[in-house]
Amino acid sequence: MGNIDSRSQFEFGYLMVQTDKPFYEPGEVITGKVYIRCNTPYDAKHIILKIKGKEKGSWIQTVHRTVRNPDGTSRTVSEKIKRKSRRNIMESKAPCFVFTQGLIPGDYVVPFSFSLPSGIPSSMHFMNRGDLRHPKAQVKYSIKAFIETNTHGVGMGYKQILLVREHPPNFEVNIERTSENLVKTWCCVNQGFSKIMVRFEKNTFLPYEKCKTQILLDNSRCNIALKTVRFCIEQEIVINCNGHVYRGTKVLKEKHDDGVPARHPQISEREIEIDLSEIKYPVPEHRRKRGQLRKVTPEEAFQMGQAQPACHGLIIRNEYFLTVKTVFEGCTCCADLPMAKIPLVIIPYISLVSEGYSVPPDYNPMIQKHCDIALQF
């Protein structure tokens, strides 16, 4: 039945579900179709559509507690506790078509629609294997169509991953930030003022674009050298598991350039760029679900392998920032140094797997009655 994967092929024919668009925003009406090709008579009762959305997160917290020994002494015991939380964002299971006389050989299309709730978070997947707290976060939506039979229960079934993207903030260009700080060494030794003036090219990017920034360095009133200027893309993620909160900041990509000497009389200019296409995430071939290893689907692999979208759920918050930081000579660990920071919006790719399938030339479907589904929250 066209360019399909093995999940849609069954003994009695083919079944597939496909939305009309590759992604949707909260509050939008989703439209799609269930495609069927039946090769032999099939004891079908009805087509069920199961629509689900879930948000879940987990991390490992190390808790230290004092235990008193029988002899009156005490000792510190460390315990690792897995914090986890999960919620259903939406869920619905309802028939979208009833077969009065079973399913006879032929081609069929059943159109359907439903409205997404407003304010729901973006689809996303996060895992940081390099963090000892092992944070994991996921927001996942799916549409599953399956046929129930009169004699054998659930028969043919197919699930499509549904991509939801939060509406991006306003697109901005030539965003300017200025930061001037009193630089101190060894916590209390004043070294004078240093200033940076930063112009970010824009705030919204596709994953293959380059982030560019122009930086002006004014170190004319500072007694120590500004050694290095750093341009970073940072990911900040928060996972709230029933009041136990994980917070993590990860530098996804960084470029740097030379700074300026102490008391340098002129304002110096630096231009730095970062290629977003260099940001990649490792994707496992299998994932564990209900205690069993299952192969990662092409849709899941595509989504997991790229920079994830911004996400603002009840459990998970995922955000990105463009940051310019400065590094000075000497010990400045306690000092507030000049820096500039703006929110970054990354608009993810849409998987070609999710963009649609071509039907065979001889596909001649009978269009069935449209089904409008009311979601349960």
Secondary structure as UniProt FT lines:
FT   HELIX           6..8
FT   STRAND          9..10
FT   TURN            11..12
FT   STRAND          13..19
FT   STRAND          23..24
FT   TURN            26..27
FT   STRAND          29..38
FT   STRAND          44..68
FT   TURN            70..71
FT   STRAND          74..98
FT   STRAND          106..115
FT   TURN            118..119
FT   STRAND          124..127
FT   TURN            129..130
FT   TURN            132..133
FT   STRAND          136..149
FT   TURN            150..152
FT   STRAND          153..164
FT   STRAND          173..185
FT   TURN            186..188
FT   STRAND          189..202
FT   STRAND          204..205
FT   TURN            207..208
FT   STRAND          210..222
FT   STRAND          226..241
FT   TURN            242..243
FT   STRAND          244..260
FT   TURN            262..263
FT   STRAND          268..275
FT   HELIX           276..278
FT   STRAND          286..289
FT   TURN            290..291
FT   STRAND          292..295
FT   HELIX           298..304
FT   STRAND          311..312
FT   STRAND          316..328
FT   TURN            333..334
FT   STRAND          339..346
FT   HELIX           352..354
FT   TURN            361..362
FT   STRAND          366..367
FT   STRAND          371..372
//
